[in-house]
């Protein structure tokens, strides 16, 4: 084991001795609280003259080798992107002794298990925006998405298109509701005390009654309605059979304005409209409603290895995003204007991002958010002068999920290429983003965890769960490429970095289709 470790050090650093000298120097620097250990990349500049020694010479040579290696990548390559992973916090930072030691490691392709440390700031990574957080905490990322843009403008739609929309103007009753005196029961409209003689006249005099149906116009002169089950007719004379003295004055009559008076606000602006609101609006005389328009979404699906039909061959994968994501986005209130497939190519990615620039609010992409040579989204966004709002999220799966704003105001949500990772990214950022554009908030739930779930570094873990006897039971099949665990889930547990114990209350993300 020791020989293997020494071999790896020699392969990485040239000589194991220089590496040990460098580590010793770092320990001294860490104990002093050297500022160079407080950011996510090692600095190569000297703080000032220092006594020379053989150890110092070895350290300078090792540092020069590293710096030369870091500068060999051409501009636009993946070396100019953010690293896929960070090492764990070293023991001194956990115990409060000195700064953070976060030496960057190159990503290994699938970076849905980020080890980024919250609060770490990029200082000198080529291509990174100064001061950009390396990874957002899960809650912070949702907050950024929710406030990334203000609510969209209002539009007028027919009543039947109003369900699930946000009302932008108070809804007033255009007349009294009901607008006439109507019967609440089938039976007889009566005037005065019984028994009553039946008549076909449109106006009732005392001692007379007329047959009436539910919702029917109560004739002038009537002062109550006797239910059909509470009366009996013999020889055109109506008598009450009620043991409670029915009918009482005004009984079973809906008076004008009982539900709403003309000009009264019946639904306030800002309300999320449900089917009952639509029926109420119709009853108040409305044909159309003023609501916030739906966010218009362009869906870009990347992947050269994707088959859209049948069973894929070796090295190929079946497209699950194409038939899935448009429906989910519509459930979140979006209008999918266009769905396009884009080659795993930098120029094609740039071209796709520029499509429909004048009519799109949000671009949702799949794949290409990692660090490999075939991942082009981040480089394409930088080439278009996009502002990264969320570069990564400290969660798994779905850590490489990114959110950016284009110079023209469009928002770009980049989802990872693995199906479950993409859905976790969608639930984390797309839900609050699209809700914010529609002028509403996205709520989280809570459930008691039936399981003990260990935490993972500084990342939140998103776990599909089923509700069994009122408790959340974690589903199996949790790999970033698996959808079986989400297919029958009731929601998603948000396990904090410290983990949860059985019986703990855990935050949950509702599923749009539940």
C-alpha positions as CSV (number, residue, x, y, z in Angstrom):
1,X,0.0,0.0,0.0
2,X,2.8,2.4,0.9
3,X,4.6,1.7,-2.3
4,X,1.5,2.4,-4.4
5,X,1.0,5.7,-2.5
6,X,4.6,6.7,-3.2
7,X,4.2,5.8,-6.8
8,X,1.2,8.0,-7.1
9,X,3.0,10.9,-5.5
10,X,6.0,10.5,-7.9
11,X,3.6,10.4,-10.8
12,X,1.8,13.5,-9.7
13,X,4.6,15.7,-8.4
14,X,7.8,14.4,-9.9
15,X,9.4,13.3,-6.6
16,X,7.9,12.3,-3.3
17,X,10.5,14.3,-1.4
18,X,9.4,17.6,-3.0
19,X,5.8,16.7,-2.2
20,X,6.6,16.1,1.4
21,X,8.5,19.3,1.6
22,X,5.6,21.2,0.1
23,X,3.2,19.6,2.6
24,X,5.4,20.6,5.5
25,X,5.4,24.1,4.2
26,X,1.7,24.1,4.0
27,X,1.3,22.9,7.6
28,X,3.4,25.9,8.8
29,X,1.4,28.2,6.6
30,X,-1.9,26.8,7.9
31,X,-0.9,27.2,11.5
32,X,-0.1,30.8,10.8
33,X,-3.5,31.3,9.2
34,X,-1.9,32.2,5.9
35,X,-4.5,33.9,3.7
36,X,-3.5,31.8,0.8
37,X,-5.2,28.8,2.3
38,X,-8.6,30.6,2.6
39,X,-9.7,30.4,-1.0
40,X,-10.5,27.6,-3.3
41,X,-7.2,27.8,-5.3
42,X,-3.6,27.9,-4.2
43,X,-1.7,31.1,-4.9
44,X,1.7,31.1,-6.6
45,X,2.8,34.6,-5.6
46,X,5.3,35.2,-2.7
47,X,4.4,37.3,0.3
48,X,7.9,38.8,0.5
49,X,11.6,37.8,0.8
50,X,12.1,34.6,2.8
51,X,15.2,32.8,3.9
52,X,16.4,30.4,1.2
53,X,16.9,26.7,1.9
54,X,17.0,23.5,0.0
55,X,13.4,22.9,1.1
56,X,12.3,26.2,-0.3
57,X,14.0,25.5,-3.6
58,X,12.1,22.2,-3.8
59,X,8.9,24.0,-3.0
60,X,9.4,26.6,-5.6
61,X,10.2,24.0,-8.3
62,X,7.1,22.0,-7.4
63,X,5.0,25.1,-7.5
64,X,6.4,26.1,-10.8
65,X,5.7,22.6,-12.2
66,X,2.1,22.9,-11.1
67,X,1.7,26.4,-12.5
68,X,3.1,25.4,-15.8
69,X,0.7,22.5,-16.0
70,X,-2.2,24.8,-15.1
71,X,-1.3,27.1,-18.0
72,X,-1.1,24.4,-20.7
73,X,-4.8,24.3,-21.3
74,X,-5.9,26.6,-24.2
75,X,-8.6,29.3,-23.6
76,X,-12.1,27.8,-23.9
77,X,-11.0,24.3,-22.7
78,X,-12.5,22.6,-19.7
79,X,-9.5,23.7,-17.7
80,X,-11.0,27.2,-17.8
81,X,-14.2,26.0,-16.3
82,X,-14.9,25.4,-12.6
83,X,-13.5,22.2,-11.2
84,X,-15.8,19.3,-10.7
85,X,-14.9,18.5,-7.1
86,X,-13.0,19.9,-4.1
87,X,-11.2,18.0,-1.4
88,X,-12.7,17.7,2.0
89,X,-12.1,20.5,4.5
90,X,-9.0,19.7,6.3
91,X,-9.1,19.1,10.0
92,X,-7.7,22.5,11.1
93,X,-10.7,24.3,9.5
94,X,-13.2,22.1,11.2
95,X,-11.5,22.7,14.5
96,X,-11.1,26.5,13.9
97,X,-7.4,26.5,13.6
98,X,-6.3,28.6,10.7
99,X,-7.9,28.9,7.2
100,X,-9.5,26.5,4.8
101,X,-7.5,24.1,2.8
102,X,-9.4,23.5,-0.5
103,X,-7.0,22.2,-3.1
104,X,-8.9,21.8,-6.4
105,X,-9.1,18.4,-8.1
106,X,-10.1,18.0,-11.7
107,X,-13.6,16.6,-12.2
108,X,-14.2,13.1,-13.2
109,X,-17.1,13.6,-15.7
110,X,-20.1,12.8,-13.6
111,X,-20.0,15.5,-11.0
112,X,-23.5,15.1,-9.6
113,X,-21.9,14.6,-6.1
114,X,-20.2,18.0,-5.6
115,X,-17.9,18.6,-2.6
116,X,-17.9,22.3,-2.9
117,X,-17.8,24.1,0.4
118,X,-20.4,26.8,1.0
119,X,-18.8,30.3,1.3
120,X,-15.7,29.4,-0.7
121,X,-14.9,32.1,-3.2
122,X,-13.0,31.7,-6.5
123,X,-10.1,34.0,-6.7
124,X,-8.0,33.3,-9.8
125,X,-9.6,30.5,-11.8
126,X,-9.4,31.4,-15.5
127,X,-12.8,32.2,-17.0
128,X,-14.5,32.5,-13.6
129,X,-16.2,35.7,-12.6
130,X,-14.5,37.4,-9.6
131,X,-16.2,36.8,-6.3
132,X,-18.5,34.1,-7.7
133,X,-19.5,31.5,-5.1
134,X,-18.2,28.1,-6.0
135,X,-21.4,26.4,-5.1
136,X,-24.6,27.7,-3.6
137,X,-26.2,26.2,-0.5
138,X,-29.4,24.4,-1.5
139,X,-31.7,27.0,0.2
140,X,-29.6,29.9,-1.1
141,X,-29.8,28.6,-4.7
142,X,-33.6,28.4,-4.4
143,X,-33.7,32.0,-3.1
144,X,-31.6,33.2,-6.0
145,X,-33.9,31.5,-8.5
146,X,-37.1,32.8,-6.9
147,X,-35.8,36.4,-7.2
148,X,-34.0,36.1,-10.5
149,X,-36.7,38.0,-12.3
150,X,-39.9,39.9,-11.4
151,X,-43.3,38.8,-12.4
152,X,-44.2,38.9,-16.0
153,X,-46.7,41.3,-17.5
154,X,-50.5,40.8,-17.4
155,X,-52.6,39.4,-20.2
156,X,-56.4,38.9,-20.7
157,X,-57.6,35.3,-21.2
158,X,-61.0,33.5,-21.4
159,X,-62.4,32.1,-18.2
160,X,-61.5,28.5,-19.1
161,X,-57.8,29.5,-19.5
162,X,-57.6,31.1,-16.0
163,X,-57.2,28.0,-13.8
164,X,-53.7,27.9,-12.3
165,X,-53.0,31.5,-13.2
166,X,-52.4,34.5,-10.9
167,X,-55.1,37.2,-11.0
168,X,-53.7,40.7,-11.6
169,X,-56.8,42.8,-11.0
170,X,-59.4,42.6,-8.3
171,X,-62.5,40.7,-9.5
172,X,-65.7,42.7,-8.8
173,X,-69.3,41.4,-8.9
174,X,-70.9,43.0,-11.9
175,X,-74.3,42.6,-10.3
176,X,-75.9,41.3,-7.2
177,X,-75.3,37.6,-6.8
178,X,-77.9,36.2,-7.0
179,X,-79.4,39.0,-9.0
180,X,-83.0,37.9,-8.3
181,X,-84.9,36.2,-5.4
182,X,-84.6,32.5,-6.2
183,X,-85.7,29.3,-4.5
184,X,-83.1,27.1,-2.7
185,X,-85.4,24.0,-2.9
186,X,-87.9,22.2,-5.1
187,X,-91.4,22.8,-3.6
188,X,-93.9,25.6,-3.4
189,X,-93.6,29.4,-3.0
190,X,-96.2,30.4,-0.5
191,X,-97.7,33.6,0.8
192,X,-99.0,34.0,4.3
193,X,-100.0,31.1,6.5
194,X,-101.4,27.7,5.3
195,X,-103.1,25.9,4.1
196,X,-102.7,27.5,0.7
197,X,-104.7,27.2,-2.5
198,X,-102.6,26.5,-5.6
199,X,-102.6,29.0,-8.4
200,X,-100.9,29.7,-11.6
201,X,-100.8,33.4,-11.2
202,X,-97.5,35.3,-11.4
203,X,-98.2,37.2,-8.3
204,X,-99.2,35.5,-5.0
205,X,-101.8,36.9,-2.7
206,X,-101.9,35.7,1.0
207,X,-103.2,32.2,1.3
208,X,-102.0,31.1,-2.2
209,X,-99.1,29.0,-3.4
210,X,-97.3,28.2,-6.7
211,X,-95.1,25.3,-7.6
212,X,-91.3,26.2,-7.9
213,X,-88.0,24.5,-8.6
214,X,-84.5,25.1,-7.2
215,X,-83.1,28.3,-8.7
216,X,-86.5,29.4,-9.9
217,X,-87.7,33.0,-9.7
218,X,-89.7,33.5,-6.5
219,X,-93.0,35.3,-7.5
220,X,-93.8,38.6,-6.0
221,X,-95.9,38.3,-2.9
222,X,-94.2,35.0,-1.8
223,X,-92.6,35.1,1.6
224,X,-91.2,31.5,1.9
225,X,-90.7,28.2,0.1
226,X,-92.1,25.0,1.4
227,X,-90.0,22.0,0.5
228,X,-91.7,19.3,-1.5
229,X,-91.0,16.7,1.2
230,X,-92.7,18.9,3.8
231,X,-96.0,19.4,2.1
232,X,-99.0,17.5,0.7
233,X,-101.6,18.5,-1.9
234,X,-105.2,17.4,-1.8
235,X,-107.9,18.8,-4.0
236,X,-105.6,21.8,-5.1
237,X,-105.0,22.7,-1.5
238,X,-101.4,22.6,-0.1
239,X,-100.8,21.8,3.6
240,X,-97.6,21.6,5.5
241,X,-96.6,18.2,7.0
242,X,-93.5,19.6,8.8
243,X,-93.3,19.0,12.6
244,X,-91.0,22.0,12.9
245,X,-93.5,24.6,11.7
246,X,-92.2,25.1,8.2
247,X,-92.1,27.3,6.4
248,X,-90.8,30.2,8.4
249,X,-90.7,33.7,6.8
250,X,-87.9,33.9,4.2
251,X,-87.1,30.2,4.5
252,X,-85.4,28.6,1.5
253,X,-85.3,31.8,-0.5
254,X,-82.0,33.2,-1.8
255,X,-82.4,36.9,-1.6
256,X,-80.7,39.2,-4.2
257,X,-77.1,40.0,-3.2
258,X,-76.9,37.3,-0.6
259,X,-73.6,36.0,-2.0
260,X,-72.2,39.3,-3.3
261,X,-73.3,42.8,-3.8
262,X,-72.8,44.6,-7.1
263,X,-69.3,46.2,-7.0
264,X,-68.0,44.0,-4.2
265,X,-64.5,42.4,-4.5
266,X,-65.1,38.7,-4.7
267,X,-61.5,37.6,-5.7
268,X,-58.5,39.8,-4.8
269,X,-55.5,40.4,-7.2
270,X,-52.7,38.0,-6.5
271,X,-54.9,35.0,-6.1
272,X,-53.9,31.7,-7.6
273,X,-57.1,30.8,-9.5
274,X,-58.8,27.4,-9.0
275,X,-61.9,26.0,-10.6
276,X,-64.2,27.5,-7.9
277,X,-62.8,31.0,-8.7
278,X,-63.7,30.5,-12.4
279,X,-67.2,29.5,-11.6
280,X,-67.6,32.5,-9.2
281,X,-66.3,34.8,-11.9
282,X,-68.8,33.5,-14.3
283,X,-71.6,33.9,-11.8
284,X,-70.5,37.5,-11.3
285,X,-70.9,38.2,-15.0
286,X,-67.3,37.9,-16.2
287,X,-66.2,36.4,-19.5
288,X,-62.4,37.1,-19.4
289,X,-59.8,37.5,-16.7
290,X,-56.6,39.6,-16.3
291,X,-53.8,37.2,-15.3
292,X,-50.0,37.0,-15.3
293,X,-48.9,35.5,-18.6
294,X,-47.2,32.2,-18.7
295,X,-43.4,32.1,-18.9
296,X,-42.3,31.1,-22.4
297,X,-39.7,28.4,-22.4
298,X,-37.3,27.1,-25.0
299,X,-36.2,23.6,-24.4
300,X,-32.7,22.6,-25.7
301,X,-31.9,18.8,-25.5
302,X,-28.2,18.0,-26.0
303,X,-26.6,14.6,-26.6
304,X,-25.0,12.9,-29.6
305,X,-25.5,9.5,-28.1
306,X,-29.3,9.8,-27.7
307,X,-31.9,7.6,-29.4
308,X,-35.4,8.9,-29.6
309,X,-37.1,5.6,-30.3
310,X,-36.8,2.0,-29.4
311,X,-34.2,0.2,-27.4
312,X,-30.7,1.9,-27.6
313,X,-27.7,0.0,-28.6
314,X,-24.4,-0.3,-26.7
315,X,-23.0,3.1,-25.9
316,X,-26.3,4.8,-26.7
317,X,-29.0,6.0,-24.3
318,X,-32.8,6.5,-24.8
319,X,-34.1,10.0,-24.7
320,X,-36.2,10.4,-21.6
321,X,-36.2,14.2,-21.5
322,X,-38.0,14.8,-24.8
323,X,-41.3,13.1,-23.8
324,X,-41.0,14.1,-20.1
325,X,-39.8,17.7,-19.6
326,X,-42.4,19.6,-21.7
327,X,-45.2,18.1,-19.6
328,X,-43.5,18.9,-16.3
329,X,-42.8,22.5,-17.4
330,X,-46.4,22.9,-18.3
331,X,-47.4,21.6,-14.8
332,X,-45.2,24.4,-13.4
333,X,-47.2,26.9,-15.4
334,X,-44.8,27.4,-18.4
335,X,-45.6,27.5,-22.1
336,X,-43.0,25.4,-24.0
337,X,-42.7,27.4,-27.2
338,X,-40.1,25.2,-28.9
339,X,-38.2,22.0,-28.3
340,X,-34.9,21.4,-30.1
341,X,-32.1,18.9,-30.1
342,X,-28.6,20.3,-30.1
343,X,-25.4,18.6,-31.0
344,X,-22.7,18.2,-28.3
345,X,-20.7,21.0,-30.0
346,X,-19.7,24.5,-28.8
347,X,-21.0,26.3,-31.9
348,X,-24.3,24.4,-31.9
349,X,-24.8,25.2,-28.2
350,X,-24.2,28.9,-28.8
351,X,-26.6,28.9,-31.8
352,X,-29.2,27.1,-29.7
353,X,-29.0,29.6,-26.9
354,X,-29.5,32.5,-29.4
355,X,-32.7,31.0,-30.8
356,X,-36.0,32.9,-30.3
357,X,-34.1,35.6,-28.3
358,X,-37.0,38.1,-28.6
359,X,-39.8,35.8,-27.5
360,X,-38.4,33.6,-24.8
361,X,-38.3,34.1,-21.0
362,X,-36.4,31.0,-20.0
363,X,-34.1,28.6,-21.8
364,X,-33.9,25.1,-20.2
365,X,-31.1,22.9,-21.4
366,X,-30.2,19.3,-20.6
367,X,-26.7,18.0,-20.4
368,X,-23.4,19.8,-21.0
369,X,-23.1,21.3,-17.5
370,X,-20.2,19.2,-16.4
371,X,-16.4,19.6,-17.0
372,X,-15.6,17.1,-19.7
373,X,-14.4,18.1,-23.2
374,X,-17.9,17.4,-24.5
375,X,-19.6,19.8,-22.1
376,X,-20.0,23.2,-23.7
377,X,-22.8,25.0,-21.9
378,X,-20.7,27.1,-19.5
379,X,-18.2,28.1,-22.1
380,X,-21.1,29.0,-24.5
381,X,-22.7,31.1,-21.8
382,X,-19.5,32.9,-21.1
383,X,-19.0,33.6,-24.8
384,X,-22.4,35.2,-24.9
385,X,-21.6,37.4,-21.8
386,X,-24.1,35.7,-19.6
387,X,-24.1,36.4,-15.9
388,X,-23.9,33.3,-13.7
389,X,-26.5,33.5,-10.9
390,X,-26.0,30.0,-9.6
391,X,-22.9,28.3,-10.9
392,X,-23.4,25.0,-9.0
393,X,-25.6,23.8,-6.2
394,X,-24.2,22.0,-3.2
395,X,-26.5,19.0,-3.6
396,X,-26.5,15.5,-4.9
397,X,-27.7,14.4,-7.3
398,X,-27.9,17.4,-9.6
399,X,-24.9,19.4,-8.3
400,X,-23.8,20.8,-11.7
401,X,-27.2,22.5,-12.2
402,X,-26.6,26.1,-13.2
403,X,-28.6,29.3,-13.7
404,X,-27.5,32.3,-15.7
405,X,-28.9,35.5,-17.1
406,X,-28.3,36.5,-20.7
407,X,-27.6,40.2,-21.6
408,X,-31.1,40.5,-23.1
409,X,-32.7,39.3,-19.8
410,X,-33.5,35.7,-20.7
411,X,-32.7,33.2,-18.0
412,X,-30.9,30.0,-18.8
413,X,-31.4,26.9,-16.6
414,X,-28.8,24.2,-17.3
415,X,-29.8,20.8,-16.1
416,X,-27.4,17.8,-15.8
417,X,-27.6,15.0,-18.4
418,X,-28.6,12.2,-16.0
419,X,-32.4,11.8,-15.7
420,X,-32.7,11.9,-11.9
421,X,-30.0,14.6,-11.5
422,X,-31.9,16.7,-14.0
423,X,-35.2,16.3,-12.2
424,X,-33.6,17.3,-8.9
425,X,-32.2,20.3,-10.6
426,X,-35.6,21.1,-12.0
427,X,-37.3,20.8,-8.6
428,X,-34.5,22.9,-7.0
429,X,-34.3,25.8,-9.4
430,X,-37.1,25.6,-12.0
431,X,-39.9,25.4,-9.5
432,X,-39.0,28.7,-7.6
433,X,-37.9,30.4,-10.9
434,X,-41.1,29.8,-12.8
435,X,-43.2,30.5,-9.7
436,X,-41.4,33.9,-9.3
437,X,-42.0,34.7,-12.9
438,X,-45.7,34.1,-12.4
439,X,-45.9,36.2,-9.2
440,X,-46.3,33.4,-6.7
441,X,-44.2,31.6,-4.1
442,X,-43.1,27.9,-4.1
443,X,-43.7,26.2,-0.8
444,X,-41.8,23.4,0.9
445,X,-43.3,20.7,3.1
446,X,-42.2,18.7,6.1
447,X,-42.4,15.0,7.0
448,X,-41.0,12.8,9.7
449,X,-38.3,10.6,8.3
450,X,-38.7,6.9,8.9
451,X,-35.0,6.3,8.2
452,X,-31.6,7.5,9.4
453,X,-29.9,9.1,6.5
454,X,-26.2,10.1,6.7
455,X,-25.1,13.5,5.4
456,X,-22.5,14.0,2.7
457,X,-19.8,16.6,3.1
458,X,-21.3,20.1,2.7
459,X,-24.0,19.0,0.2
460,X,-27.7,18.4,0.7
461,X,-29.0,15.1,-0.4
462,X,-32.3,14.9,-2.3
463,X,-34.0,11.6,-1.7
464,X,-37.4,10.6,-3.3
465,X,-39.7,9.1,-0.6
466,X,-43.1,7.5,-0.1
467,X,-45.4,8.3,2.8
468,X,-46.1,5.2,4.9
469,X,-48.1,5.6,8.0
470,X,-47.5,9.3,8.0
471,X,-43.7,9.0,7.8
472,X,-41.3,9.5,4.9
473,X,-39.7,6.3,3.7
474,X,-36.7,6.7,1.4
475,X,-37.1,5.0,-2.0
476,X,-34.4,2.8,-3.4
477,X,-33.0,3.3,-6.9
478,X,-31.3,6.6,-6.1
479,X,-28.6,6.6,-8.8
480,X,-28.4,9.9,-10.8
481,X,-29.4,8.0,-13.9
482,X,-32.4,6.1,-12.3
483,X,-36.0,7.3,-12.5
484,X,-37.7,4.3,-10.8
485,X,-37.3,5.8,-7.3
486,X,-39.0,9.0,-8.4
487,X,-41.7,7.3,-10.4
488,X,-43.8,6.3,-7.3
489,X,-42.6,8.9,-4.9
490,X,-44.8,11.2,-2.9
491,X,-42.1,13.9,-2.7
492,X,-38.4,14.5,-2.2
493,X,-36.6,14.6,1.1
494,X,-34.1,17.4,1.5
495,X,-31.4,15.9,3.7
496,X,-29.1,18.5,5.2
497,X,-25.3,18.0,5.1
498,X,-25.4,16.8,8.7
499,X,-27.9,14.0,7.9
500,X,-31.1,13.2,9.7
501,X,-32.1,10.6,12.2
502,X,-35.2,8.4,12.2
503,X,-38.0,10.4,13.6
504,X,-36.5,13.8,12.6
505,X,-38.7,16.3,10.8
506,X,-37.3,16.8,7.3
507,X,-38.0,19.4,4.6
508,X,-39.6,18.1,1.5
509,X,-40.1,19.3,-2.1
510,X,-43.6,18.6,-3.4
511,X,-43.8,17.0,-6.8
512,X,-45.8,19.0,-9.5
513,X,-47.8,15.9,-10.5
514,X,-48.9,14.8,-7.0
